[in-house]
Amino acid sequence: MTDSSDIRILLADDHSVVRMGLAALISTEPGFSVIGQASDGAEAVSLYRSLKPDVVLMDLLMPNLTGTQALAAIRSEFPDARILILSTSDGDDDVYRALHAGAAGYLLKSSPGEQLFPAIRAVRRGEKWIPPEVARSLANRSLREELSQREIQVLTELASGGSNKEIASALGITEHTVKAHLKSILAKLPARDRTEAVTVALQRGIIHL
């Protein structure tokens, strides 16, 4: 039974096994209760409106709305919403976008299980939860030159297997401009070739397949 003093939690993850595992784990800790489960970002926004949880545990890579888009939507409507990202991604761009959108904390799914409850308690108190490995990722990002939105678009098309001609057609630019963007991308990441550029961009969370 849910006690009035429980920390009421909404889970948002598109993998049902992950949600079930989290719900089972949370049920073992006194003072915590799962009041809802969302399988995508849009459902997370809808359930937040109806349930008003104390804390949301939000995955990043979800259909319909990503975790970052969902938390931004929730925070725009409910500025005091307390959202903890729980993700497999330690990419510096993923971390930066989530925190910039209003996440109160960022926890990796690979983190030791005993970190989960202190993280939830801290976020519920209105505190930030940034583990050392996440802080290092953010620090590394500050040392790198940021890609432009157009360069990210070129990278996204490149990851889909597009040739220079196909990328140019998809983005409405010339092949010469595509080549110029690719040169800049290789220098900024840095990467030796197109394949490595895509690999680095995926690892950092700059783009997603």
C-alpha positions, 0 to 999 in steps of 0.5 A: 500500500502507498503511504502518504509520505512515500516518494511517488515515482513515475517510470518512463522507459520503452523497454518493459523488462527494464520498467519491471525490474525497476519497479520490483527494485523500488518496491523493496525500499521503504518509503518509495512507490511506483505510481505509473509507467510510461513506454514512450516520451509522449505517454510520460508527459501525459501521465505526469499531467494526471499523476503529478509524481514526486520524481520521474525516472526517465530514459533518453532513447524512447519513441514518439518523444525522446527523454530529453523532449519529454522532460523539456515538455514536462518542465515547460508546463510544470517548472518544479518537476523533478526528473532524473535521467536513467540512461545507458548513454554516457555521451557528453552531448546526451548528458549536456542536452538532458541537463540543459533541458532541466533534468535534476540528475543523470544516472547511468544504468551501469551504475551500482544499484545502491546509487539509485535510492540516494539519487532519487532522494536527492532529486526529491529534495530539489538537489542535483545528482551528477555522479563523477563519471557524468561530471567527467563527460561534461568536462570533456565536452567543454574542451571540444569545439561544438558542431553546428546544427547543419554539421549535425544534419550532415552527420545524421545523413552520413550515418544513414549511408548517404553519399555526398550527392545524396546528402546534398540532395537531402539537405538542399545544399551543394556537394561542395558545401557537403565536402566543406562541412565534412572537413569541418566535422573531421577537424572538430570531432576529431576523426580521421575519416567518415566512418570514424566520424560517425562512430565518434558522433554516436559514442558522444550522443551527438547523433542516434541511429 
